[in-house]
Amino acid sequence: MGKKGFKRPQDLTRIYQVNTINVKDLDQSIDNLVLDKKAIKSGNSYSINLNEINIQKLLGKGVINKVINITVNKVSQRAIEKIQEAGGKITLPSQTK
């Protein structure tokens, strides 16, 4: 009798790549994104569409101190909590339809 079962090929790659960013990285780089005209600053709040800079998901690692209104495809629950605690808002594309 031969071997039983199935062995997954080791050279299999992911079907798709999801670009992510943590809230602490966004907090640190938001001023540079405003200078590059990829984000908008109005008063003490910022607005950014992460889809335009090729980021599909926002993750909740770190601390955020700035008020940021974000549009993104996917977001973790912890990231939503942190953004709302800082006074910001998350908009998903499914909410805009």
C-alpha positions as CSV (number, residue, x, y, z in Angstrom):
1,M,0.0,0.0,0.0
2,G,1.1,3.6,-0.7
3,K,1.1,6.6,1.5
4,K,-2.2,7.9,2.6
5,G,-3.4,11.5,2.7
6,F,-2.6,14.7,0.9
7,K,0.6,16.8,1.1
8,R,0.2,20.4,0.3
9,P,2.8,21.7,-2.3
10,Q,5.4,23.9,-0.5
11,D,5.8,26.4,-3.3
12,L,2.2,27.4,-3.3
13,T,1.8,31.2,-3.0
14,R,-1.0,33.3,-1.7
15,I,-3.7,34.1,-4.3
16,Y,-3.8,37.7,-3.3
17,Q,-1.8,40.2,-1.3
18,V,-3.5,42.4,1.3
19,N,-1.6,45.6,2.1
20,T,-2.1,46.6,5.7
21,I,-1.2,49.5,8.0
22,N,-1.4,49.8,11.8
23,V,-3.0,52.8,13.5
24,K,0.4,53.8,15.1
25,D,2.0,53.9,11.7
26,L,-0.8,56.0,10.2
27,D,-0.6,58.3,13.2
28,Q,3.2,58.8,12.6
29,S,3.0,59.2,8.9
30,I,-0.2,61.3,8.5
31,D,1.7,64.6,8.4
32,N,3.9,63.4,5.5
33,L,0.8,62.1,3.7
34,V,-0.6,65.7,3.9
35,L,2.6,67.1,2.5
36,D,2.4,64.5,-0.4
37,K,-1.3,65.6,-0.9
38,K,-2.6,62.1,-0.2
39,A,-4.4,63.3,2.9
40,I,-6.3,66.4,3.8
41,K,-5.9,68.4,7.0
42,S,-8.8,70.7,8.1
43,G,-8.4,72.3,11.6
44,N,-7.1,69.6,13.9
45,S,-8.5,66.7,12.0
46,Y,-7.3,64.7,9.0
47,S,-9.1,62.9,6.2
48,I,-7.6,60.1,4.2
49,N,-8.8,57.4,1.7
50,L,-6.4,54.5,2.2
51,N,-7.7,52.8,-1.0
52,E,-6.0,55.6,-3.0
53,I,-2.6,54.8,-1.5
54,N,-3.1,51.0,-2.1
55,I,-3.8,50.0,1.5
56,Q,-6.7,47.5,1.8
57,K,-6.9,46.9,5.6
58,L,-6.4,49.0,8.8
59,L,-5.1,47.1,11.9
60,G,-5.3,48.2,15.5
61,K,-1.7,47.9,16.8
62,G,-0.4,50.9,18.7
63,V,-1.7,54.2,20.0
64,I,-3.3,57.0,17.9
65,N,-3.4,60.6,19.1
66,K,-4.7,62.5,16.1
67,V,-8.3,62.8,14.9
68,I,-8.4,61.0,11.6
69,N,-11.4,60.3,9.3
70,I,-10.5,57.2,7.3
71,T,-12.1,55.5,4.3
72,V,-10.8,51.9,3.9
73,N,-12.0,48.5,2.5
74,K,-11.4,46.4,5.6
75,V,-10.8,47.3,9.3
76,S,-10.2,45.3,12.5
77,Q,-12.6,45.8,15.4
78,R,-9.7,47.1,17.6
79,A,-8.8,49.7,15.0
80,I,-12.4,51.0,14.9
81,E,-12.3,51.4,18.7
82,K,-9.0,53.2,18.8
83,I,-10.0,55.6,15.9
84,Q,-13.3,56.4,17.6
85,E,-11.7,56.9,21.0
86,A,-9.4,59.5,19.4
87,G,-12.4,61.3,17.9
88,G,-12.1,60.0,14.3
89,K,-14.4,58.1,12.1
90,I,-14.1,55.0,9.9
91,T,-16.0,54.8,6.6
92,L,-16.3,51.5,4.7
93,P,-17.2,51.5,0.9
94,S,-20.3,49.4,1.7
95,Q,-21.5,52.2,3.9
96,T,-21.2,54.8,1.1
97,K,-23.5,53.0,-1.3
